[in-house]
Amino acid sequence: MANPKRRHSRQRRDKRRTNWKINVQSLSICPQCKSAKLPHRVCPVCGFYKGNEVVHVDVV
Protein backbone atom coordinates (compact mmCIF):
# COMPACT_ATOMS: atom_id res chain seq x y z
CA MET A 1 0.00 0.00 0.00
CA ALA A 2 1.25 3.49 -0.83
CA ASN A 3 2.58 5.80 1.87
CA PRO A 4 2.71 9.59 1.75
CA LYS A 5 6.06 11.00 0.63
CA ARG A 6 5.73 14.27 2.55
CA ARG A 7 4.08 15.28 5.78
CA HIS A 8 0.94 17.41 5.48
CA SER A 9 1.33 20.91 6.90
CA ARG A 10 -0.59 22.20 9.92
CA GLN A 11 -2.47 24.59 7.68
CA ARG A 12 -3.67 21.78 5.44
CA ARG A 13 -4.68 19.69 8.45
CA ASP A 14 -6.55 22.59 10.03
CA LYS A 15 -8.34 23.44 6.77
CA ARG A 16 -9.72 19.92 6.75
CA ARG A 17 -10.94 20.28 10.34
CA THR A 18 -12.74 23.64 9.92
CA ASN A 19 -16.15 21.95 9.81
CA TRP A 20 -15.67 19.95 13.00
CA LYS A 21 -18.08 21.86 15.17
CA ILE A 22 -20.19 21.00 18.17
CA ASN A 23 -23.84 21.79 17.50
CA VAL A 24 -25.75 23.46 20.30
CA GLN A 25 -28.96 21.60 21.07
CA SER A 26 -32.07 23.65 20.61
CA LEU A 27 -34.39 23.76 23.61
CA SER A 28 -38.10 24.49 23.76
CA ILE A 29 -40.21 25.46 26.75
CA CYS A 30 -42.79 23.05 28.13
CA PRO A 31 -46.24 24.73 28.08
CA GLN A 32 -47.31 22.87 31.24
CA CYS A 33 -44.43 23.43 33.68
CA LYS A 34 -42.37 26.06 31.78
CA SER A 35 -39.12 24.10 32.08
CA ALA A 36 -36.63 23.65 29.23
CA LYS A 37 -36.92 20.42 27.25
CA LEU A 38 -35.81 18.97 23.94
CA PRO A 39 -38.28 19.63 21.11
CA HIS A 40 -40.63 16.79 20.06
CA ARG A 41 -39.96 14.87 23.28
CA VAL A 42 -41.87 14.21 26.48
CA CYS A 43 -41.05 16.71 29.22
CA PRO A 44 -38.87 14.95 31.81
CA VAL A 45 -40.18 17.17 34.61
CA CYS A 46 -43.96 16.85 34.22
CA GLY A 47 -44.36 13.98 31.70
CA PHE A 48 -46.61 15.90 29.28
CA TYR A 49 -46.39 15.93 25.47
CA LYS A 50 -48.74 18.05 23.31
CA GLY A 51 -51.03 18.72 26.27
CA ASN A 52 -51.48 15.05 27.21
CA GLU A 53 -49.87 13.27 30.14
CA VAL A 54 -47.84 10.51 28.51
CA VAL A 55 -45.60 9.47 31.40
CA HIS A 56 -46.60 9.60 35.05
CA VAL A 57 -43.84 11.37 36.97
CA ASP A 58 -43.64 10.94 40.74
CA VAL A 59 -42.73 14.12 42.60
CA VAL A 60 -40.17 13.32 45.28
CNS distance restraints for C-alpha pairs under 8 A (distance, minus, plus):
assign (resid   8 and name CA) (resid  12 and name CA) 6.35 0.50 0.50
assign (resid   8 and name CA) (resid  13 and name CA) 6.75 0.50 0.50
assign (resid   9 and name CA) (resid  13 and name CA) 6.32 0.50 0.50
assign (resid  10 and name CA) (resid  14 and name CA) 5.98 0.50 0.50
assign (resid  11 and name CA) (resid  15 and name CA) 6.05 0.50 0.50
assign (resid  12 and name CA) (resid  16 and name CA) 6.46 0.50 0.50
assign (resid  13 and name CA) (resid  17 and name CA) 6.57 0.50 0.50
assign (resid  14 and name CA) (resid  18 and name CA) 6.28 0.50 0.50
assign (resid  25 and name CA) (resid  38 and name CA) 7.87 0.50 0.50
assign (resid  26 and name CA) (resid  38 and name CA) 6.85 0.50 0.50
assign (resid  26 and name CA) (resid  39 and name CA) 7.42 0.50 0.50
assign (resid  27 and name CA) (resid  36 and name CA) 6.05 0.50 0.50
assign (resid  27 and name CA) (resid  37 and name CA) 5.55 0.50 0.50
assign (resid  27 and name CA) (resid  38 and name CA) 5.00 0.50 0.50
assign (resid  27 and name CA) (resid  39 and name CA) 6.19 0.50 0.50
assign (resid  28 and name CA) (resid  36 and name CA) 5.72 0.50 0.50
assign (resid  28 and name CA) (resid  37 and name CA) 5.48 0.50 0.50
assign (resid  28 and name CA) (resid  38 and name CA) 5.97 0.50 0.50
assign (resid  28 and name CA) (resid  39 and name CA) 5.54 0.50 0.50
assign (resid  29 and name CA) (resid  34 and name CA) 5.51 0.50 0.50
assign (resid  29 and name CA) (resid  35 and name CA) 5.61 0.50 0.50
assign (resid  29 and name CA) (resid  36 and name CA) 4.72 0.50 0.50
assign (resid  29 and name CA) (resid  37 and name CA) 6.04 0.50 0.50
assign (resid  30 and name CA) (resid  34 and name CA) 4.75 0.50 0.50
assign (resid  30 and name CA) (resid  35 and name CA) 5.49 0.50 0.50
assign (resid  30 and name CA) (resid  36 and name CA) 6.29 0.50 0.50
assign (resid  30 and name CA) (resid  37 and name CA) 6.49 0.50 0.50
assign (resid  30 and name CA) (resid  43 and name CA) 6.66 0.50 0.50
assign (resid  31 and name CA) (resid  51 and name CA) 7.90 0.50 0.50
assign (resid  32 and name CA) (resid  46 and name CA) 7.50 0.50 0.50
assign (resid  32 and name CA) (resid  48 and name CA) 7.27 0.50 0.50
assign (resid  32 and name CA) (resid  51 and name CA) 7.47 0.50 0.50
assign (resid  33 and name CA) (resid  45 and name CA) 7.62 0.50 0.50
assign (resid  33 and name CA) (resid  46 and name CA) 6.61 0.50 0.50
assign (resid  35 and name CA) (resid  45 and name CA) 7.45 0.50 0.50
assign (resid  37 and name CA) (resid  41 and name CA) 7.48 0.50 0.50
assign (resid  37 and name CA) (resid  42 and name CA) 7.98 0.50 0.50
assign (resid  37 and name CA) (resid  43 and name CA) 5.89 0.50 0.50
assign (resid  37 and name CA) (resid  44 and name CA) 7.38 0.50 0.50
assign (resid  38 and name CA) (resid  43 and name CA) 7.78 0.50 0.50
assign (resid  40 and name CA) (resid  49 and name CA) 7.95 0.50 0.50
assign (resid  41 and name CA) (resid  49 and name CA) 6.88 0.50 0.50
assign (resid  42 and name CA) (resid  47 and name CA) 5.79 0.50 0.50
assign (resid  42 and name CA) (resid  48 and name CA) 5.76 0.50 0.50
assign (resid  42 and name CA) (resid  49 and name CA) 4.95 0.50 0.50
assign (resid  42 and name CA) (resid  54 and name CA) 7.31 0.50 0.50
assign (resid  42 and name CA) (resid  55 and name CA) 7.78 0.50 0.50
assign (resid  43 and name CA) (resid  47 and name CA) 4.95 0.50 0.50
assign (resid  43 and name CA) (resid  48 and name CA) 5.61 0.50 0.50
assign (resid  43 and name CA) (resid  49 and name CA) 6.57 0.50 0.50
assign (resid  45 and name CA) (resid  57 and name CA) 7.26 0.50 0.50
assign (resid  46 and name CA) (resid  56 and name CA) 7.77 0.50 0.50
assign (resid  46 and name CA) (resid  57 and name CA) 6.14 0.50 0.50
assign (resid  47 and name CA) (resid  53 and name CA) 5.78 0.50 0.50
assign (resid  47 and name CA) (resid  54 and name CA) 5.86 0.50 0.50
assign (resid  47 and name CA) (resid  55 and name CA) 4.69 0.50 0.50
assign (resid  47 and name CA) (resid  56 and name CA) 5.96 0.50 0.50
assign (resid  47 and name CA) (resid  57 and name CA) 5.91 0.50 0.50
assign (resid  48 and name CA) (resid  52 and name CA) 5.36 0.50 0.50
assign (resid  48 and name CA) (resid  53 and name CA) 4.29 0.50 0.50
assign (resid  48 and name CA) (resid  54 and name CA) 5.58 0.50 0.50
assign (resid  48 and name CA) (resid  55 and name CA) 6.85 0.50 0.50
assign (resid  49 and name CA) (resid  53 and name CA) 6.40 0.50 0.50
assign (resid  49 and name CA) (resid  54 and name CA) 6.38 0.50 0.50
